[in-house]
């Protein structure tokens, strides 16, 4: 019987947590900094959309890069280069040399390495879990909890840091998190054998995209969730920060709202795991999107903290299970031989609606203000809820509950 070792798994989870907590803090600090620095919601939307496009590109090529060059080098490069790009924003700002173009370049460069870095870390978690004597399901649960803790604590830390130190120094702290994450991950993955050479075609996502397009449930399901993700992204990165900034509200309040959503999301996942199977997935999705629409309308009235926190918790409670519902459909309906490419394609597809929606939201906020922008967001979320009711979750065609753990970059 092989010896169980928990240290490698815990180290990699720590690296992944640093990566995600840094991103969660930056999600508060970066829009605040861009809006304060440029004074334009349209420019904030342009920056956010460019960041998302860079993340999409990284998602498309990230899995192939990890397989070609190995997990340790990619984890190191992604953490250090991405962190250096983020650090460039406060450094150039302190030197009074931060032009709009330089700001956009730093944001795009940092975002482009997010997906490859997370792919390098996450793809090795099942193998380290096996070394620790943990099942894939247990490791996946630990990863999910870690991600939600980052979502829960990151916005509060970000809002508090922006209030105490300012947005620029806060971005410097997120850069340190990224660099430390890259160093930790590269250290724990350093013993990985170099991948065998392969043809460029082996890294293509074409097969995964083709499968998604032809699959009768996943195509409409991804479309619905993609639209919702675009609306939520526009609200979080442009419309809601502009609403708070224009009203003279504190960044801490925005952080508390986001953290309440994270806490509600944890509760929602737990509730769905225990009783959610009794409710049809399409009905749960419709209820989640409807709750999001109602909360968005309420948020446009700028409620105080006593209502703001429970409002965020309610949104998280209802929308938290969206991701588990989507993942269950993916794993149940995707052949194991296609799973890696399908997951890579989904990472890009899920973000593809966000740039256009975010750009449109920035222009709308500049023309009409953030209040009307939230009303429009609520209307679109309600429409997505109606589309969700038309989904049909029939029996899976390719169950892969017995998917084996694969090592050394296998897909």
TITORSE-244714 format. One line per 2 residues: number of its first residue (from 1); their letters; for each residue y negated, x, z negated of C-alpha. Coordinates in Angstrom, 3 decimals, padded with zeros to 6 digits, m for minus. Each point is the difference from the previous one (the first is absolute). Layout:
% TITORSE-244714
NUM> a> Y/X/Z ~ ...
This chain:
% TITORSE-244714
1> xx> 000.000/000.000/000.000 ~ m003.370/001.460/001.049
3> xx> m002.651/000.693/m002.585 ~ m002.777/m002.552/m000.258
5> xx> m003.495/001.434/000.205 ~ m003.037/m002.204/m000.476
7> xx> m002.752/002.624/000.226 ~ m000.177/000.170/003.829
9> xx> m000.257/m003.786/000.307 ~ m002.615/m000.256/m002.735
11> xx> m002.016/002.817/001.577 ~ 000.008/m001.657/003.409
13> xx> m000.910/m003.356/m001.540 ~ m002.894/001.725/m001.772
15> xx> m001.155/001.468/003.316 ~ 000.241/m003.404/001.666
17> xx> m001.911/m001.590/m002.881 ~ m002.813/002.550/000.274
19> xx> m000.221/m000.698/003.724 ~ m000.210/m003.763/m000.525
21> xx> m002.319/000.035/m003.021 ~ m002.385/002.216/001.968
23> xx> 000.050/m002.463/002.883 ~ m000.532/m002.937/m002.378
25> xx> m003.040/001.686/m001.555 ~ m001.346/000.902/003.436
27> xx> 000.366/m003.641/001.102 ~ m002.788/m000.815/m002.476
29> xx> m002.078/003.177/000.236 ~ m000.059/000.501/003.776
31> xx> m001.418/m003.400/001.090 ~ m002.529/000.224/m002.844
33> xx> m001.048/003.477/001.108 ~ m000.246/m000.948/003.689
35> xx> m002.048/m003.120/m000.725 ~ m002.321/001.919/m002.352
37> xx> m000.329/002.988/002.341 ~ m000.517/m001.874/003.282
39> xx> m001.391/m003.336/m001.199 ~ 001.949/m001.781/002.741
41> xx> 002.973/m002.321/m000.351 ~ 000.679/000.472/003.722
43> xx> 000.303/003.758/m000.507 ~ 002.252/m000.603/m003.001
45> xx> 002.158/m002.186/002.233 ~ 000.048/002.683/002.696
47> xx> 001.082/002.613/m002.530 ~ 002.706/m002.235/m001.437
49> xx> 001.295/m000.954/003.452 ~ 000.079/003.653/001.111
51> xx> 001.925/000.882/m003.147 ~ 002.549/m002.718/000.712
53> xx> 000.406/001.125/003.614 ~ 000.648/003.540/m001.198
55> xx> 002.564/m001.316/m002.478 ~ 001.730/m001.950/002.788
57> xx> 000.236/003.134/002.129 ~ 001.432/001.909/m002.949
59> xx> 002.537/m002.784/m000.609 ~ 001.193/000.088/003.611
61> xx> 000.628/003.748/000.044 ~ 000.615/000.636/m003.714
63> xx> 003.750/m000.611/m000.056 ~ 000.538/002.205/003.028
65> xx> m002.104/002.797/m001.463 ~ 001.985/m000.090/m003.238
67> xx> 003.282/000.155/001.915 ~ m001.206/002.800/002.268
69> xx> m001.716/002.316/m002.493 ~ 001.593/m000.952/m003.332
71> xx> m001.188/m001.907/m003.051 ~ m001.373/002.867/m002.068
73> xx> m002.414/001.377/002.665 ~ m001.246/m003.487/000.887
75> xx> m000.508/m000.953/m003.642 ~ m001.968/003.208/m000.598
77> xx> m002.146/m000.267/003.141 ~ m000.715/m003.696/m000.494
79> xx> m001.031/000.426/m003.623 ~ m002.116/003.132/000.418
81> xx> m001.655/m000.816/003.344 ~ m000.580/m003.634/m000.937
83> xx> m001.440/001.025/m003.364 ~ m002.237/002.628/001.578
85> xx> m001.347/m002.574/002.459 ~ m000.831/m002.388/m002.838
87> xx> m001.588/002.806/m002.018 ~ m002.226/000.724/002.992
89> xx> m001.890/m003.269/m000.579 ~ m001.465/000.799/m003.463
91> xx> m000.440/003.684/000.902 ~ m002.000/m000.758/003.150
93> xx> m001.911/m002.705/m001.859 ~ m000.949/002.459/m002.757
95> xx> m001.201/002.423/002.673 ~ m002.057/m002.786/001.628
97> xx> 001.960/000.559/003.220 ~ 002.064/m003.178/000.195
99> xx> m000.779/m001.659/003.316 ~ 001.584/m003.279/001.038
101> xx> 002.229/001.880/002.446 ~ 001.114/002.477/m002.679
103> xx> 000.769/m002.857/m002.396 ~ 002.075/m001.760/002.639
105> xx> 001.841/003.223/000.864 ~ 000.952/000.658/m003.628
107> xx> 001.193/m003.570/m000.515 ~ 002.099/m000.023/003.181
109> xx> 001.543/003.417/m000.669 ~ 000.949/m000.975/m003.530
111> xx> 001.494/m003.330/001.092 ~ 002.018/001.524/002.855
113> xx> 002.155/001.957/m002.466 ~ 000.700/m002.910/m002.362
115> xx> 003.032/m001.431/001.800 ~ 001.734/003.355/000.757
117> xx> m000.509/001.079/m003.614 ~ 001.462/m003.191/m001.422
119> xx> 002.859/000.083/002.531 ~ 000.870/003.558/m001.041
121> xx> 000.078/m001.025/m003.669 ~ 001.588/m003.433/000.246
123> xx> 002.764/000.991/002.422 ~ 001.480/002.370/m002.604
125> xx> m000.065/m002.395/m002.968 ~ 003.474/m001.528/000.615
127> xx> 001.606/003.445/000.144 ~ m001.649/001.122/m003.227
129> xx> 000.935/m003.330/m001.559 ~ 003.628/000.676/000.837
131> xx> m000.273/003.418/m001.658 ~ m001.388/m001.777/m003.083
133> xx> 002.882/m002.500/000.061 ~ m002.218/m002.949/000.961
135> xx> 000.690/m002.586/002.670 ~ m002.260/m000.452/003.017
137> xx> m001.061/m003.375/m001.405 ~ m001.003/001.584/m003.313
139> xx> m002.011/002.722/001.732 ~ m001.677/m002.600/002.202
141> xx> m000.965/m001.982/m003.104 ~ m001.471/003.105/m001.631
143> xx> m002.011/000.675/003.139 ~ m001.260/m003.596/000.103
145> xx> m001.046/000.084/m003.650 ~ m001.746/003.336/000.548
147> xx> m001.903/m001.400/002.959 ~ m001.148/m003.062/m001.905
149> xx> m001.043/002.067/m003.013 ~ m002.174/002.018/002.391
151> xx> m001.437/m003.225/001.421 ~ m000.566/m001.251/m003.541
153> xx> m001.604/003.104/m001.496 ~ m001.614/001.578/003.054
155> xx> m002.768/m002.546/000.568 ~ m000.945/000.000/m003.693
157> xx> m000.133/003.795/m000.020 ~ m001.913/m000.060/003.272
159> xx> m002.534/m002.549/m001.194 ~ m000.485/001.763/m003.340
161> xx> m000.316/003.388/001.674 ~ m002.523/m001.287/002.538
163> xx> m002.000/m001.549/m002.842 ~ 000.089/003.141/m002.172
165> xx> 000.014/002.852/002.535 ~ m000.999/m001.530/003.316
167> xx> 001.945/m000.657/003.184 ~ m000.176/003.562/001.372
169> xx> 001.494/001.737/m003.081 ~ 002.672/m002.697/m000.145
171> xx> 001.039/000.862/003.545 ~ 000.313/003.605/m001.167
173> xx> 002.466/m001.120/m002.668 ~ 002.098/m001.848/002.591
175> xx> 000.107/003.191/002.077 ~ 001.437/001.867/m002.996
177> xx> 002.689/m002.692/m000.369 ~ 000.974/000.414/003.657
179> xx> 000.229/003.783/m000.190 ~ 002.017/m000.063/m003.236
181> xx> 002.334/m002.575/001.547 ~ 000.600/002.205/003.031
183> xx> 000.718/003.051/m002.147 ~ 002.407/m001.862/m002.298
185> xx> 001.865/m001.636/002.881 ~ 000.276/003.255/001.953
187> xx> 001.372/001.730/m003.105 ~ 002.703/m002.598/m000.733
189> xx> 000.966/m000.224/003.700 ~ m000.012/003.742/000.629
191> xx> 003.799/000.302/m000.018 ~ 000.473/m002.445/002.843
193> xx> 001.785/001.473/002.997 ~ m001.964/000.248/003.234
195> xx> 000.756/m002.882/002.364 ~ 002.045/000.668/003.089
197> xx> m001.968/000.204/003.263 ~ m000.098/m003.224/001.966
199> xx> m001.560/m001.344/003.156 ~ m003.406/m001.637/m000.184
201> xx> 001.548/m003.317/001.031 ~ 001.968/m000.061/m003.256
203> xx> m003.251/m000.552/m001.897 ~ m001.214/m002.921/002.126
205> xx> m000.751/m003.336/m001.650 ~ 000.683/m001.867/003.275
207> xx> 003.394/m001.320/m001.069 ~ m001.410/m001.289/m003.290
209> xx> m002.895/m001.733/001.761 ~ 002.337/m001.585/002.544
211> xx> 002.255/m001.336/m002.741 ~ m002.949/m001.498/m001.896
213> xx> m001.305/m001.700/003.141 ~ 003.363/m001.618/000.771
215> xx> 000.984/m000.986/m003.560 ~ m000.588/m003.770/m000.396
217> xx> m001.239/000.091/m003.615 ~ m001.529/003.437/m000.455
219> xx> m002.434/m000.313/002.907 ~ m001.764/m003.176/m001.251
221> xx> 000.362/001.058/m003.643 ~ m001.660/003.341/000.664
223> xx> m002.723/m001.759/001.972 ~ m000.804/m002.311/m002.905
225> xx> 000.059/002.751/m002.624 ~ m001.992/002.291/002.309
227> xx> m002.790/m002.583/000.321 ~ m000.068/m000.468/m003.759
229> xx> m000.117/003.771/m000.562 ~ m002.962/000.263/002.368
231> xx> m001.912/m002.700/m001.858 ~ 000.784/001.532/m003.402
233> xx> m001.001/003.458/001.235 ~ m003.347/m001.242/001.323
235> xx> m000.722/m001.773/m003.285 ~ 000.911/003.000/m002.139
237> xx> m001.693/002.719/002.036 ~ m003.154/m001.717/001.290
239> xx> m000.772/m003.589/m000.991 ~ 000.631/000.024/m003.764
241> xx> m001.630/003.434/m000.641 ~ m003.050/m001.172/001.987
243> xx> m000.103/m003.234/m002.045 ~ 000.008/001.901/m003.295
245> xx> m002.442/002.663/001.176 ~ m002.500/m002.510/001.381
247> xx> 000.149/m002.006/m003.233 ~ m000.581/003.096/m002.152
249> xx> 003.399/m000.300/m001.662 ~ 001.777/003.048/m001.417
251> xx> 002.830/001.850/001.730 ~ 001.957/m000.378/m003.234
253> xx> 000.146/m003.763/000.539 ~ 001.437/000.502/003.470
255> xx> 002.550/002.400/m001.460 ~ 001.011/m002.535/m002.668
257> xx> 000.512/m002.674/002.642 ~ 002.214/002.301/002.085
259> xx> 002.002/001.081/m003.038 ~ 000.518/m003.619/m001.026
261> xx> 001.462/m000.554/003.463 ~ 002.369/002.918/m000.602
263> xx> 001.135/m001.396/m003.355 ~ 000.493/m003.421/001.528
265> xx> 001.987/001.590/002.801 ~ 002.437/001.551/m002.482
267> xx> 000.488/m003.378/m001.678 ~ 000.400/m001.695/003.375
269> xx> 002.718/002.431/001.079 ~ 001.857/m000.530/m003.286
271> xx> m000.207/m003.790/000.306 ~ 001.110/000.044/003.612
273> xx> 002.936/002.286/m000.827 ~ 001.228/m002.438/m002.672
275> xx> m000.690/m003.439/001.480 ~ m001.433/000.653/003.436
277> xx> 003.354/m000.443/001.760 ~ m000.201/m003.696/m000.834
279> xx> m003.155/m000.377/002.096 ~ 000.022/000.248/003.791
281> xx> m001.740/003.247/001.015 ~ m002.301/m001.742/002.479
283> xx> m001.207/m002.352/m002.736 ~ m000.675/002.883/m002.370
285> xx> m001.961/001.806/002.722 ~ m002.016/m003.110/000.809
287> xx> m000.803/m000.520/m003.685 ~ m000.992/003.670/m000.367
289> xx> m002.375/m000.072/002.970 ~ m001.474/m003.328/m001.132
291> xx> m000.667/001.417/m003.479 ~ m001.658/003.020/001.607
293> xx> m002.248/m002.322/002.033 ~ m000.995/m002.024/m003.077
295> xx> m000.701/003.148/m002.033 ~ m002.108/001.433/002.831
297> xx> m002.171/m003.117/000.054 ~ m000.433/000.227/m003.781
299> xx> m000.867/003.685/000.245 ~ m002.849/m000.804/002.403
301> xx> m001.716/m001.725/m002.950 ~ m000.093/003.338/m001.915
303> xx> 001.678/m001.169/m003.227 ~ m000.409/001.968/m003.203
305> xx> 002.618/002.258/m001.537 ~ 001.609/m002.811/m002.090
307> xx> 000.998/m001.705/003.279 ~ 000.179/003.092/002.196
309> xx> 002.980/001.564/m001.815 ~ 002.258/m003.111/m000.065
311> xx> m000.974/m000.661/003.618 ~ 001.229/003.448/001.003
313> xx> 003.175/m000.483/m002.043 ~ 000.699/m003.305/001.755
315> xx> m000.414/001.566/003.435 ~ 002.366/002.822/m000.956
317> xx> 002.525/m002.395/m001.535 ~ 000.282/m002.012/003.191
319> xx> m000.250/002.798/002.572 ~ 002.099/002.614/m001.861
321> xx> 003.320/m001.338/001.375 ~ m001.209/000.198/003.638
323> xx> 001.200/003.594/000.309 ~ 003.477/m000.618/m001.553
325> xx> 000.487/m003.021/002.281 ~ m000.871/002.089/003.052
327> xx> 002.186/002.929/m001.109 ~ 002.984/m002.270/m000.658
329> xx> m000.273/m001.420/003.507 ~ m000.251/003.490/001.493
331> xx> 003.006/001.405/m001.859 ~ 002.126/m003.096/000.611
333> xx> m000.659/m000.196/003.727 ~ m000.255/003.635/001.132
335> xx> 003.063/002.035/001.053 ~ 000.356/003.129/m002.114
337> xx> m000.151/002.253/003.060 ~ m003.500/m001.320/000.784
339> xx> m001.383/m000.251/m003.525 ~ m002.041/003.208/m000.024
341> xx> m001.754/m000.699/003.288 ~ m000.534/m003.636/m000.888
343> xx> m001.632/000.917/m003.327 ~ m002.236/002.524/001.754
345> xx> m001.064/m002.547/002.588 ~ m000.638/m002.616/m002.685
347> xx> m002.319/002.365/m001.896 ~ m002.205/000.200/003.083
349> xx> 000.307/m003.658/000.979 ~ m000.965/m001.164/m003.484
351> xx> m003.305/001.852/000.275 ~ m000.809/m000.808/003.603
353> xx> m001.998/m003.163/m000.714 ~ m002.183/001.615/m002.641
355> xx> m002.369/002.129/002.171 ~ m001.211/m002.884/002.200
357> xx> m000.283/m002.374/m002.961 ~ m001.855/002.603/m002.081
359> xx> m002.451/000.785/002.797 ~ m000.674/m003.698/000.525
361> xx> m000.450/m000.482/m003.749 ~ m002.586/002.793/m000.166
363> xx> m002.026/m001.511/002.836 ~ 000.261/m003.477/m001.534
365> xx> m001.200/001.263/m003.394 ~ m002.988/001.732/001.607
367> xx> m000.928/m003.157/001.933 ~ 000.763/m002.785/m002.482
369> xx> 000.655/001.675/m003.358 ~ 003.154/000.493/m002.092
371> xx> 000.126/m003.596/m001.307 ~ 000.513/m001.576/003.438
373> xx> 002.360/002.857/000.791 ~ 002.276/m001.070/m002.857
375> xx> m000.108/m003.622/001.162 ~ 001.179/001.083/003.465
377> xx> 002.754/002.130/m001.603 ~ 001.174/m002.999/m002.024
379> xx> 000.155/m002.165/003.129 ~ 002.146/002.565/001.834
381> xx> 002.285/000.417/m003.030 ~ 000.529/m003.758/m000.046
383> xx> 000.954/000.091/003.680 ~ 002.520/002.786/m000.698
385> xx> 001.511/m002.174/m002.758 ~ 000.639/m002.754/002.538
387> xx> 001.638/002.503/002.373 ~ 002.277/001.204/m002.828
389> xx> 001.463/m003.487/m000.369 ~ 001.387/000.246/003.542
391> xx> 002.167/003.046/m000.789 ~ 003.754/m000.509/m000.116
393> xx> 001.977/002.290/m002.317 ~ 003.491/m000.660/001.317
395> xx> 003.112/002.068/m000.743 ~ m000.444/003.755/000.603
397> xx> 001.493/001.363/003.207 ~ 000.458/003.599/m001.148
399> xx> 000.505/000.157/m003.805 ~ m000.298/003.568/m001.281
401> xx> 000.295/m000.433/m003.726 ~ 002.600/002.762/000.105
403> xx> m002.391/002.429/001.706 ~ 001.122/003.528/m000.993
405> xx> m002.342/002.580/m001.436 ~ m000.906/002.503/002.688
407> xx> m001.135/003.533/m000.628 ~ m001.886/002.763/001.784
409> xx> m002.186/m002.194/002.156 ~ 002.747/m002.164/001.501
411> x> m001.105/m003.451/001.160
